[in-house]
Amino acid sequence: MSITIHGAIDGQGRCEHWHSEVDVVANRCATCGMWWACSLCHTQASDHAFGPMPLDAPAAACGVCGLQMDYRAYRQAQQKHCCPGCGHGFNPGCALHAEIYFQL
């Protein structure tokens, strides 16, 4: 499934803030419903704070294959450091920012 990732500087969701090979996870803002490369990109481009998503809603997506994940699925993917859909690596450091993206 294809999604539009705002703030991205490449086709896999990397942005000016986080752009290593494994920085491909997009996050959905509960306030505007749009997918963003990161909360910093969102802050620079919008007029509202990044709204964390409910735990049971699609809130994270792989920028490589577009797989959308709720908190449980994303947490499991983070523990394996890769997308369950395509196997592309995920940045393990992203888990440190979960409270920004999910209603924990």
C-alpha positions as CSV (number, residue, x, y, z in Angstrom):
1,M,0.0,0.0,0.0
2,S,1.4,3.4,-1.0
3,I,1.3,6.3,1.4
4,T,2.4,9.9,1.1
5,I,5.1,10.7,3.7
6,H,5.3,14.4,4.3
7,G,8.7,15.8,5.2
8,A,10.5,13.0,3.4
9,I,13.5,13.8,1.2
10,D,13.5,10.4,-0.5
11,G,11.1,7.8,-1.6
12,Q,11.5,5.7,1.5
13,G,10.6,8.3,4.1
14,R,14.0,9.5,5.2
15,C,14.1,13.2,6.2
16,E,16.6,15.9,7.0
17,H,16.6,15.0,10.7
18,W,16.9,11.2,10.4
19,H,18.3,9.8,7.2
20,S,20.4,6.7,7.7
21,E,19.7,3.5,5.8
22,V,17.3,2.3,8.6
23,D,15.3,5.6,9.1
24,V,12.3,4.5,7.0
25,V,9.4,4.5,9.5
26,A,6.7,7.0,8.9
27,N,4.3,8.1,11.7
28,R,0.7,9.3,11.5
29,C,-0.4,12.4,13.3
30,A,-3.8,11.9,15.1
31,T,-4.6,15.6,14.7
32,C,-4.2,16.0,10.9
33,G,-4.2,12.3,9.9
34,M,-1.2,12.8,7.7
35,W,1.9,10.5,7.6
36,W,5.2,12.2,8.5
37,A,8.9,11.3,8.3
38,C,9.3,12.5,11.9
39,S,7.7,14.8,14.5
40,L,10.3,17.5,13.8
41,C,9.3,17.6,10.1
42,H,5.6,17.9,11.2
43,T,6.4,20.7,13.6
44,Q,8.3,22.7,10.9
45,A,5.4,22.3,8.4
46,S,2.2,22.5,10.4
47,D,0.3,24.8,12.8
48,H,-0.4,22.2,15.4
49,A,1.4,19.8,17.8
50,F,1.9,16.2,16.7
51,G,-1.0,14.2,18.0
52,P,-0.1,10.7,19.2
53,M,-2.3,7.9,17.8
54,P,-4.4,5.4,19.7
55,L,-2.7,2.1,20.3
56,D,-5.1,0.1,18.1
57,A,-4.9,2.4,15.1
58,P,-2.5,2.3,12.1
59,A,0.1,4.8,13.3
60,A,3.5,3.6,11.9
61,A,4.3,2.6,8.4
62,C,7.3,1.2,6.6
63,G,8.6,3.7,4.1
64,V,9.9,0.9,1.9
65,C,6.8,-1.3,1.4
66,G,4.0,0.9,3.0
67,L,3.0,-1.7,5.6
68,Q,0.9,0.1,8.2
69,M,1.1,-1.0,11.8
70,D,-0.6,-0.3,15.1
71,Y,1.4,0.0,18.3
72,R,1.5,-3.7,19.0
73,A,2.7,-4.7,15.5
74,Y,5.2,-1.8,15.5
75,R,6.6,-2.7,18.9
76,Q,7.1,-6.3,17.7
77,A,8.8,-5.0,14.5
78,Q,11.1,-2.8,16.6
79,Q,12.1,-5.7,18.8
80,K,13.3,-7.5,15.6
81,H,14.6,-4.2,14.1
82,C,12.9,-4.8,10.8
83,C,9.7,-4.5,8.9
84,P,7.5,-7.7,9.1
85,G,6.3,-7.0,5.6
86,C,9.5,-6.6,3.6
87,G,12.3,-7.2,6.1
88,H,14.0,-3.8,5.6
89,G,15.8,-2.7,8.8
90,F,14.3,-0.2,11.2
91,N,16.3,2.1,13.4
92,P,16.2,0.7,17.0
93,G,16.5,4.2,18.4
94,C,13.0,5.1,17.1
95,A,11.6,3.2,20.1
96,L,12.9,5.9,22.3
97,H,10.3,8.3,20.8
98,A,7.2,6.1,21.1
99,E,5.4,8.5,23.5
100,I,5.5,11.2,20.8
101,Y,3.7,8.9,18.3
102,F,1.5,6.7,20.4
103,Q,-1.0,7.3,23.2
104,L,1.0,5.4,25.8
